[in-house]
């Protein structure tokens, strides 16, 4: 077992939130001033999503702020493209500030918004960085060859639901896109895949924790897997782990708003060689677990499948 669940999962539920919500799930996680920050998605009682903030000293015990951190914008172009909700944030610390990528839902489809904060008190919406229909944008925590780098997953049945890479000089305009990892036929991720947590730098490569979806007669199953990207050219895939690293097994993962789901938007590498992984379970609660970074890297190196 590569990922060890925290024994007191789930770590955050709707009952922990001081304002009315029906779910707590799909959270980006980072560190700030010696504490952990969790930016989580919640459904309001009308079914639309907002982003809330919780804080922790140890990464396992969380306390939510009294008010939501981000709700759909009330003015400008963001109002037009966020009217149905903001969802599934990822967080990257780079250039002295925290970048938040999130899904902006509206009648025009789903686009990716990019917001910034330095203090987790104030947040600035910076740009809408995709057209519709995109999800799961994660930004690397350092520039490579002078450019920002991101992974994403466009909605496409021609090149089915694959992971792409692209580059930007300024975070606003992105290009040189390439398709780099695809679902594998009759495999645990054969229906679609998408980036999960922002990539983690290791001495062997960039560790990418992604989700994969398998269709069954009883609905889709969401699992987590790993891939390893070259440090200097992350469009080159060193290996994609053939096996999943986490699948729905516990009652809170098997049953909920969406059954049979583990879905990560955040992971924190620790100084002892472990990593804390956070996942939304059944689109209902937030969970945590730990793994050894070397174990995840070795899965990519020693038990790999072709990326395309």
Secondary structure by P-SEA (a helix, b strand, c coil): cccccccccccccccccccccccccbbbbbccccbbbbbbbbbccccbbbbbbbbbccccbbbbccccccccccccaaaaaacccccbbbbbbcccbbbbbbbbbccccbbbbbbbbcccccccccccccccccccccccccccccbbbbccccccccccbbbbbbccccccccccccccbbbbcccccccccccccccccccccbbbbbbbbbbccccccccccbbbbbcccccccccccccccccccccccccccccbbbbbcccccccccbbbbbbbccccbbbbbcccaaaaaaaacccccccc
